[in-house]
Amino acid sequence: MSSDNPRDGDFELVTLRNGSRAVRHLGHGEVMHPSVGPWQEALRLYVDQPRLAERLAQPGPPLVVLDVGLGAATNAVAALTCARGLGAGRRRALEVISLEVDLAPLRLALADPEGFPFLQPFREAAEGLMRDGQWAEEGLHWRLLLGDAVPHLEGALPPADLVYFDPFSPASNPDMWTEAVLARVRARCQKAGEGARLLTYSAATPTRVTLLLAGFYVGAGVSTGTKGETTVAATHLEALEAPLGARWLERWHRSSSRAPHGAPLTPEVESRLLAHPQWHSR
């Protein structure tokens, strides 16, 4: 990655080995979407994997995306690009609700149109979002909830059909990966119909343990290119294409990282995990 990069607050722009531009946190050094570049990862994980276009082509109420970790807006704009691209084929509205504590990554990305060309069709939308807290055009609504995520998750939100869970990693941002936070996310999920799915880049055992304890069913997600797997969680087991099963549970028993994020592995936690209906539903 190159040096002497544009900076804004705690963030700077960097160039990845594959030539993609990305945003790096100056404190802990973590890069947003570090593998195949931001756009390809966003499309693969957050648009193609949940078959967003297919779902928007089916009639129904607005499809709500809870975007936890706006960052440079790559995931949100990927969803909006998909919806806008359907044109007359879109049969339901899309509402994206983005949670973020710092808008510096988005400002940096918008200031580098050559490095982040995929943001340009939504430049006015992103600028309106930062200025007014929301933006809309026919069938599309994008809302920003700025500040600590927890009070927003405890507030009144429409039930989420999809959750893009993309904060910095548990090592860099441990407070966002606890059972308490993920349980709040679970409470904001759609209960009707096919329920909701949460998508995240992390396939770590503690991430999956924490999601299970928070009340989700959990499965393997698609590869990002460098990561062999990501994670998909759902409110209904049948919504998962590759649910975790006996093999994962056996590996968990042997793992040195059996505890959830931010908490010890107590006998009570272990018994709750083993009693999860995921292992007893077939």
Secondary structure, 3 states (H helix, E strand, C coil): CCCCCCEECCEEEEECCCCCEEEEECCCCCECCCCCCHHHHHHHHHHHCCCHHHHHCCCCCCEEEEEECCCCCHHHHHHHHHHHHCHHHCCCCEEEEEEECCCHHHHHHHCCCCCCHHHHHHHHHHHHHHHHCEEEECCEEEEEEECCHHHHHHCCCCCECEEEECCCCCCCCHHHHCHHHHHHHHHCECCCCCCCEEEECCCCHHHHHHHHHCCCEEEEECCCCCCCCEEEEECCHHHCCCECCHHHHHHHHHCCCCCCCCCCCCHHHHHHHHCCHHHCCC
